[in-house]
Amino acid sequence: MLWSRVRADAKSNEASLRQSLARLTDDEREIVLLHYAEDWSLTDISKRLNVHRTTVSRRLDQAIQRLRTDIAPLLRSSCSTARAGDRL
């Protein structure tokens, strides 16, 4: 029972993450995906986008803050359904 609930939460969280990513600006989304999904360095991203490395860093920080704001409630609700010691 718990395992099916965890899987359902995971699918819901994935959909919510996609929606949160879609709300980022194009630049923010590209930087987040290149950095975290593709494992690019900030220097490599700055070269690709032809902007200074500090600009990339600032945009990444802004994007992460926006994602945290969107995702924090999801994490709280997911964590409340699965407690430490629950059997999966």
C-alpha positions as CSV (number, residue, x, y, z in Angstrom):
1,M,0.0,0.0,0.0
2,L,2.7,2.5,1.0
3,W,4.8,1.6,-2.1
4,S,2.0,2.5,-4.5
5,R,1.4,5.8,-2.6
6,V,5.1,6.6,-2.9
7,R,5.1,5.9,-6.6
8,A,2.0,8.0,-7.1
9,D,3.7,10.8,-5.1
10,A,6.8,10.5,-7.3
11,K,4.8,10.9,-10.5
12,S,2.9,13.8,-9.1
13,N,6.2,15.4,-7.9
14,E,7.8,14.9,-11.3
15,A,4.9,16.6,-13.0
16,S,5.1,19.5,-10.5
17,L,8.8,19.8,-11.1
18,R,8.2,20.0,-14.9
19,Q,5.6,22.7,-14.3
20,S,8.1,24.6,-12.0
21,L,10.8,24.4,-14.7
22,A,8.4,25.6,-17.3
23,R,7.7,28.8,-15.1
24,L,11.4,29.7,-15.2
25,T,12.6,32.1,-17.9
26,D,14.2,30.4,-20.9
27,D,17.7,31.5,-19.8
28,E,17.1,30.2,-16.2
29,R,15.7,26.9,-17.5
30,E,18.6,26.4,-19.9
31,I,21.2,27.1,-17.2
32,V,19.5,24.7,-14.7
33,L,19.2,21.9,-17.2
34,L,22.7,22.3,-18.5
35,H,24.2,22.5,-15.1
36,Y,22.2,19.8,-13.3
37,A,21.0,17.4,-16.1
38,E,24.0,17.7,-18.4
39,D,26.6,18.3,-15.7
40,W,28.1,21.4,-17.4
41,S,30.3,23.7,-15.5
42,L,29.3,27.4,-15.1
43,T,32.3,28.3,-17.2
44,D,31.1,26.1,-20.1
45,I,27.6,27.4,-19.8
46,S,28.9,31.0,-19.9
47,K,30.8,30.2,-23.1
48,R,27.8,28.7,-24.7
49,L,25.5,31.6,-23.8
50,N,28.2,34.2,-24.4
51,V,27.7,35.8,-21.0
52,H,30.0,36.3,-18.0
53,R,30.4,33.4,-15.6
54,T,29.0,35.6,-12.7
55,T,25.9,36.2,-14.8
56,V,25.4,32.5,-15.2
57,S,25.9,32.0,-11.5
58,R,23.4,34.7,-10.6
59,R,20.8,33.3,-13.0
60,L,21.3,29.8,-11.5
61,D,20.9,31.1,-8.0
62,Q,17.7,33.0,-8.9
63,A,16.3,29.9,-10.7
64,I,17.1,27.6,-7.7
65,Q,15.4,30.1,-5.4
66,R,12.3,30.1,-7.6
67,L,12.3,26.3,-7.7
68,R,12.7,26.0,-4.0
69,T,9.7,28.3,-3.5
70,D,7.6,26.2,-5.9
71,I,8.7,22.8,-4.7
72,A,9.0,23.2,-0.9
73,P,5.2,22.6,-0.3
74,L,5.4,19.4,-2.4
75,L,8.3,18.1,-0.4
76,R,6.5,18.8,2.8
77,S,3.3,17.0,1.7
78,S,5.3,14.0,0.3
79,C,7.3,13.7,3.5
80,S,4.1,13.7,5.6
81,T,2.8,10.7,3.7
82,A,6.0,8.6,4.2
83,R,7.4,8.6,7.7
84,A,10.7,7.2,8.9
85,G,10.3,3.6,9.8
86,D,7.5,3.0,7.3
87,R,8.0,-0.2,5.3
88,L,8.0,0.2,1.5
